[in-house]
Amino acid sequence: MATYRCGVCGMGVNATCADCDKPLVNATIQTADGREVQVSRCPECDGKIKSPMCCGQDMTCAV
């Protein structure tokens, strides 16, 4: 399971898919303008969400 951490306060977040209850894994997607964005992806149903935010910035996850 991917653990996202805030670089400012150190808070951590784990997440599971609400549809199939599988732990989300860290992934990246590429935007239309070529930027890479960190996301959490369900390995079962392939749904994706943008990484969570804390202290006004994206939380990060070690790959």
MOPAC internal coordinates of N, CA, C and O (Angstrom, degrees):
PM7 1SCF
backbone

  N    0.0000 0     0.00 0     0.00 0    0    0    0
  C    1.4469 1     0.00 0     0.00 0    1    0    0
  C    1.5276 1   108.39 1     0.00 0    2    1    0
  O    1.2310 1   120.73 1   -44.86 1    3    2    1
  N    1.3040 1   116.22 1   135.14 1    3    2    1
  C    1.4556 1   121.29 1   177.84 1    5    3    2
  C    1.5217 1   109.97 1   -72.63 1    6    5    3
  O    1.2310 1   120.66 1   -46.66 1    7    6    5
  N    1.3233 1   116.33 1   133.34 1    7    6    5
  C    1.4568 1   121.52 1   173.97 1    9    7    6
  C    1.5189 1   107.75 1  -112.76 1   10    9    7
  O    1.2310 1   120.85 1   -62.79 1   11   10    9
  N    1.3265 1   115.99 1   117.21 1   11   10    9
  C    1.4552 1   122.17 1   177.55 1   13   11   10
  C    1.5166 1   108.79 1   -91.88 1   14   13   11
  O    1.2310 1   119.96 1   -43.43 1   15   14   13
  N    1.3434 1   117.69 1   136.57 1   15   14   13
  C    1.4592 1   123.20 1  -179.47 1   17   15   14
  C    1.5203 1   110.22 1  -125.57 1   18   17   15
  O    1.2310 1   121.98 1   -36.27 1   19   18   17
  N    1.3270 1   113.81 1   143.73 1   19   18   17
  C    1.4544 1   121.12 1   175.86 1   21   19   18
  C    1.5222 1   108.40 1   -82.52 1   22   21   19
  O    1.2310 1   120.33 1   -51.80 1   23   22   21
  N    1.3255 1   116.97 1   128.20 1   23   22   21
  C    1.4516 1   121.35 1   178.76 1   25   23   22
  C    1.5206 1   113.29 1   -73.09 1   26   25   23
  O    1.2310 1   119.92 1   166.07 1   27   26   25
  N    1.3303 1   117.76 1   -13.93 1   27   26   25
  C    1.4577 1   121.34 1  -179.13 1   29   27   26
  C    1.5285 1   111.55 1   -93.27 1   30   29   27
  O    1.2310 1   120.00 1   124.82 1   31   30   29
  N    1.3420 1   117.60 1   -55.18 1   31   30   29
  C    1.4720 1   120.53 1  -174.57 1   33   31   30
  C    1.5247 1   113.73 1  -106.68 1   34   33   31
  O    1.2310 1   119.73 1   168.55 1   35   34   33
  N    1.3401 1   118.11 1   -11.45 1   35   34   33
  C    1.4596 1   121.21 1   177.34 1   37   35   34
  C    1.5183 1   115.59 1    85.95 1   38   37   35
  O    1.2310 1   119.74 1  -179.80 1   39   38   37
  N    1.3413 1   118.10 1     0.20 1   39   38   37
  C    1.4645 1   120.02 1   179.38 1   41   39   38
  C    1.5272 1   110.25 1   -59.38 1   42   41   39
  O    1.2310 1   120.36 1   -38.00 1   43   42   41
  N    1.3355 1   116.92 1   142.00 1   43   42   41
  C    1.4535 1   122.08 1   178.74 1   45   43   42
  C    1.5158 1   111.87 1  -116.25 1   46   45   43
  O    1.2310 1   120.52 1   -29.16 1   47   46   45
  N    1.3471 1   116.62 1   150.84 1   47   46   45
  C    1.4622 1   123.15 1  -179.63 1   49   47   46
  C    1.5230 1   109.03 1  -136.50 1   50   49   47
  O    1.2310 1   120.58 1   -48.58 1   51   50   49
  N    1.3329 1   116.50 1   131.42 1   51   50   49
  C    1.4696 1   122.99 1   168.98 1   53   51   50
  C    1.5199 1   106.93 1  -113.48 1   54   53   51
  O    1.2310 1   119.94 1   -30.76 1   55   54   53
  N    1.3363 1   117.72 1   149.24 1   55   54   53
  C    1.4619 1   119.97 1  -177.40 1   57   55   54
  C    1.5222 1   111.48 1  -139.83 1   58   57   55
  O    1.2310 1   121.16 1   -29.61 1   59   58   57
  N    1.3319 1   115.38 1   150.39 1   59   58   57
  C    1.4609 1   122.13 1   173.66 1   61   59   58
  C    1.5225 1   108.87 1  -126.57 1   62   61   59
  O    1.2310 1   120.57 1   -21.21 1   63   62   61
  N    1.3212 1   116.52 1   158.79 1   63   62   61
  C    1.4625 1   122.79 1   178.27 1   65   63   62
  C    1.5325 1   109.16 1   -73.92 1   66   65   63
  O    1.2310 1   120.58 1   -49.40 1   67   66   65
  N    1.3146 1   116.50 1   130.60 1   67   66   65
  C    1.4656 1   120.80 1   179.10 1   69   67   66
  C    1.5242 1   112.04 1   -71.34 1   70   69   67
  O    1.2310 1   119.45 1   157.94 1   71   70   69
  N    1.3446 1   118.66 1   -22.06 1   71   70   69
  C    1.4620 1   121.25 1  -178.42 1   73   71   70
  C    1.5216 1   113.21 1   -84.06 1   74   73   71
  O    1.2310 1   119.96 1   137.32 1   75   74   73
  N    1.3430 1   117.68 1   -42.68 1   75   74   73
  C    1.4672 1   119.47 1  -175.92 1   77   75   74
  C    1.5246 1   113.02 1  -121.65 1   78   77   75
  O    1.2310 1   119.59 1  -179.60 1   79   78   77
  N    1.3192 1   118.39 1     0.40 1   79   78   77
  C    1.4637 1   125.02 1   175.68 1   81   79   78
  C    1.5291 1   113.77 1    64.23 1   82   81   79
  O    1.2310 1   119.81 1  -159.60 1   83   82   81
  N    1.3307 1   117.97 1    20.40 1   83   82   81
  C    1.4644 1   121.47 1   176.75 1   85   83   82
  C    1.5299 1   108.98 1   -84.93 1   86   85   83
  O    1.2310 1   119.69 1   -34.48 1   87   86   85
  N    1.3391 1   118.20 1   145.52 1   87   86   85
  C    1.4635 1   120.51 1   175.26 1   89   87   86
  C    1.5309 1   110.36 1   -64.12 1   90   89   87
  O    1.2310 1   120.69 1   -43.48 1   91   90   89
  N    1.3226 1   116.29 1   136.52 1   91   90   89
  C    1.4602 1   120.61 1   176.72 1   93   91   90
  C    1.5187 1   109.56 1   -74.49 1   94   93   91
  O    1.2310 1   120.64 1   -30.88 1   95   94   93
  N    1.3224 1   116.38 1   149.12 1   95   94   93
  C    1.4598 1   122.38 1   178.87 1   97   95   94
  C    1.5199 1   109.15 1  -117.87 1   98   97   95
  O    1.2310 1   120.93 1   -25.88 1   99   98   97
  N    1.3218 1   115.82 1   154.12 1   99   98   97
  C    1.4490 1   121.51 1   178.66 1  101   99   98
  C    1.5229 1   110.49 1   -71.27 1  102  101   99
  O    1.2310 1   120.69 1   -39.29 1  103  102  101
  N    1.3247 1   116.29 1   140.71 1  103  102  101
  C    1.4685 1   121.85 1   177.88 1  105  103  102
  C    1.5198 1   108.52 1  -154.84 1  106  105  103
  O    1.2310 1   120.47 1    -6.66 1  107  106  105
  N    1.3076 1   116.70 1   173.34 1  107  106  105
  C    1.4577 1   121.62 1   173.36 1  109  107  106
  C    1.5164 1   108.61 1  -131.31 1  110  109  107
  O    1.2310 1   121.10 1   -27.13 1  111  110  109
  N    1.3330 1   115.51 1   152.87 1  111  110  109
  C    1.4592 1   121.53 1   172.36 1  113  111  110
  C    1.5206 1   107.47 1  -127.58 1  114  113  111
  O    1.2310 1   120.77 1   -20.93 1  115  114  113
  N    1.3226 1   116.14 1   159.07 1  115  114  113
  C    1.4544 1   120.74 1   178.07 1  117  115  114
  C    1.5200 1   108.90 1  -107.29 1  118  117  115
  O    1.2310 1   120.73 1   -50.21 1  119  118  117
  N    1.3419 1   116.22 1   129.79 1  119  118  117
  C    1.4604 1   120.75 1   179.44 1  121  119  118
  C    1.5211 1   109.90 1   -79.60 1  122  121  119
  O    1.2310 1   120.89 1   -11.02 1  123  122  121
  N    1.3225 1   115.91 1   168.98 1  123  122  121
  C    1.4571 1   121.34 1  -178.97 1  125  123  122
  C    1.5292 1   112.10 1   -59.51 1  126  125  123
  O    1.2310 1   120.44 1   150.03 1  127  126  125
  N    1.3326 1   116.77 1   -29.97 1  127  126  125
  C    1.4754 1   119.22 1   179.77 1  129  127  126
  C    1.5300 1   112.81 1   -90.98 1  130  129  127
  O    1.2310 1   120.23 1  -170.33 1  131  130  129
  N    1.3424 1   117.17 1     9.67 1  131  130  129
  C    1.4549 1   121.79 1   173.22 1  133  131  130
  C    1.5132 1   116.26 1    92.78 1  134  133  131
  O    1.2310 1   119.48 1   177.47 1  135  134  133
  N    1.3314 1   118.59 1    -2.53 1  135  134  133
  C    1.4644 1   120.61 1   177.85 1  137  135  134
  C    1.5174 1   110.47 1   -74.11 1  138  137  135
  O    1.2310 1   120.82 1   -29.98 1  139  138  137
  N    1.3365 1   116.03 1   150.02 1  139  138  137
  C    1.4600 1   121.12 1   176.16 1  141  139  138
  C    1.5279 1   108.28 1  -101.42 1  142  141  139
  O    1.2310 1   120.63 1   -49.29 1  143  142  141
  N    1.3501 1   116.40 1   130.71 1  143  142  141
  C    1.4572 1   122.16 1  -177.45 1  145  143  142
  C    1.5254 1   108.80 1  -120.84 1  146  145  143
  O    1.2310 1   120.72 1   -47.64 1  147  146  145
  N    1.3426 1   116.23 1   132.36 1  147  146  145
  C    1.4599 1   120.60 1   178.49 1  149  147  146
  C    1.5266 1   109.21 1   -77.98 1  150  149  147
  O    1.2310 1   120.60 1   -46.06 1  151  150  149
  N    1.3415 1   116.46 1   133.94 1  151  150  149
  C    1.4607 1   122.56 1   179.88 1  153  151  150
  C    1.5229 1   109.59 1  -135.61 1  154  153  151
  O    1.2310 1   121.15 1   -12.91 1  155  154  153
  N    1.3252 1   115.40 1   167.09 1  155  154  153
  C    1.4612 1   122.31 1   169.12 1  157  155  154
  C    1.5235 1   106.36 1  -105.91 1  158  157  155
  O    1.2310 1   120.29 1   -47.21 1  159  158  157
  N    1.3377 1   117.05 1   132.79 1  159  158  157
  C    1.4634 1   121.45 1  -175.59 1  161  159  158
  C    1.5148 1   109.65 1  -125.03 1  162  161  159
  O    1.2310 1   121.07 1   -39.10 1  163  162  161
  N    1.3400 1   115.56 1   140.90 1  163  162  161
  C    1.4559 1   120.55 1   174.16 1  165  163  162
  C    1.5343 1   108.35 1   -83.11 1  166  165  163
  O    1.2310 1   119.72 1   -55.77 1  167  166  165
  N    1.3426 1   118.14 1   124.23 1  167  166  165
  C    1.4589 1   120.10 1  -179.23 1  169  167  166
  C    1.5301 1   113.14 1   -72.73 1  170  169  167
  O    1.2310 1   119.98 1   164.81 1  171  170  169
  N    1.3195 1   117.65 1   -15.19 1  171  170  169
  C    1.4657 1   121.85 1  -178.32 1  173  171  170
  C    1.5246 1   111.82 1   -90.48 1  174  173  171
  O    1.2310 1   120.32 1   123.89 1  175  174  173
  N    1.3247 1   117.00 1   -56.11 1  175  174  173
  C    1.4757 1   119.64 1  -175.03 1  177  175  174
  C    1.5255 1   112.28 1  -105.07 1  178  177  175
  O    1.2310 1   119.63 1   178.59 1  179  178  177
  N    1.3428 1   118.31 1    -1.41 1  179  178  177
  C    1.4632 1   125.68 1   174.71 1  181  179  178
  C    1.5310 1   114.02 1    65.87 1  182  181  179
  O    1.2310 1   119.94 1  -161.50 1  183  182  181
  N    1.3487 1   117.71 1    18.50 1  183  182  181
  C    1.4593 1   119.57 1   173.03 1  185  183  182
  C    1.5169 1   109.28 1   -68.45 1  186  185  183
  O    1.2310 1   120.06 1   -24.91 1  187  186  185
  N    1.3427 1   117.49 1   155.09 1  187  186  185
  C    1.4571 1   121.50 1  -177.79 1  189  187  186
  C    1.5189 1   110.27 1  -136.50 1  190  189  187
  O    1.2310 1   120.99 1   -34.31 1  191  190  189
  N    1.3412 1   115.72 1   145.69 1  191  190  189
  C    1.4578 1   121.84 1   170.39 1  193  191  190
  C    1.5205 1   107.94 1  -132.25 1  194  193  191
  O    1.2310 1   120.81 1   -27.39 1  195  194  193
  N    1.3196 1   116.05 1   152.61 1  195  194  193
  C    1.4500 1   120.39 1   175.12 1  197  195  194
  C    1.5256 1   107.75 1   -66.58 1  198  197  195
  O    1.2310 1   120.59 1   -28.77 1  199  198  197
  N    1.3160 1   116.48 1   151.23 1  199  198  197
  C    1.4611 1   119.64 1   179.06 1  201  199  198
  C    1.5257 1   110.18 1   -58.30 1  202  201  199
  O    1.2310 1   120.03 1   -31.47 1  203  202  201
  N    1.3443 1   117.55 1   148.53 1  203  202  201
  C    1.4655 1   120.81 1  -178.76 1  205  203  202
  C    1.5281 1   111.68 1   -66.38 1  206  205  203
  O    1.2310 1   120.96 1   -15.82 1  207  206  205
  N    1.3357 1   115.78 1   164.18 1  207  206  205
  C    1.4654 1   121.87 1   177.84 1  209  207  206
  C    1.5213 1   109.89 1  -119.05 1  210  209  207
  O    1.2310 1   120.97 1   -29.16 1  211  210  209
  N    1.3335 1   115.75 1   150.84 1  211  210  209
  C    1.4549 1   123.05 1   175.79 1  213  211  210
  C    1.5312 1   106.63 1  -152.94 1  214  213  211
  O    1.2310 1   120.01 1   -34.55 1  215  214  213
  N    1.3023 1   117.59 1   145.45 1  215  214  213
  C    1.4680 1   122.39 1   178.69 1  217  215  214
  C    1.5336 1   111.77 1    53.00 1  218  217  215
  O    1.2310 1   120.28 1  -149.05 1  219  218  217
  N    1.3438 1   117.08 1    30.95 1  219  218  217
  C    1.4521 1   122.20 1   176.49 1  221  219  218
  C    1.5151 1   115.89 1    77.89 1  222  221  219
  O    1.2310 1   119.93 1  -166.61 1  223  222  221
  N    1.3342 1   117.74 1    13.39 1  223  222  221
  C    1.4721 1   119.91 1   178.08 1  225  223  222
  C    1.5272 1   109.77 1  -141.57 1  226  225  223
  O    1.2310 1   121.39 1   -18.87 1  227  226  225
  N    1.3447 1   114.95 1   161.13 1  227  226  225
  C    1.4622 1   119.85 1   177.54 1  229  227  226
  C    1.5255 1   109.53 1   -64.79 1  230  229  227
  O    1.2310 1   121.39 1   -43.33 1  231  230  229
  N    1.3394 1   114.95 1   136.67 1  231  230  229
  C    1.4557 1   120.19 1   171.97 1  233  231  230
  C    1.5300 1   107.05 1   -77.74 1  234  233  231
  O    1.2310 1   119.56 1   -29.09 1  235  234  233
  N    1.3266 1   118.44 1   150.91 1  235  234  233
  C    1.4522 1   121.42 1  -177.14 1  237  235  234
  C    1.5187 1   110.96 1  -114.56 1  238  237  235
  O    1.2310 1   121.70 1   -18.32 1  239  238  237
  N    1.3161 1   114.36 1   161.68 1  239  238  237
  C    1.4613 1   121.56 1  -179.08 1  241  239  238
  C    1.5137 1   108.34 1  -137.77 1  242  241  239
  O    1.2310 1   120.46 1   -49.41 1  243  242  241
  N    1.3087 1   116.73 1   130.59 1  243  242  241
  C    1.4570 1   120.87 1   176.42 1  245  243  242
  C    1.5203 1   108.76 1   -70.34 1  246  245  243
  O    1.2310 1   120.71 1   -45.62 1  247  246  245
  N    1.3181 1   116.25 1   134.38 1  247  246  245
  C    1.4578 1   120.73 1  -179.87 1  249  247  246
  C    1.5108 1   109.11 1   -88.39 1  250  249  247
  O    1.2310 1   120.10 1   180.00 1  251  250  249

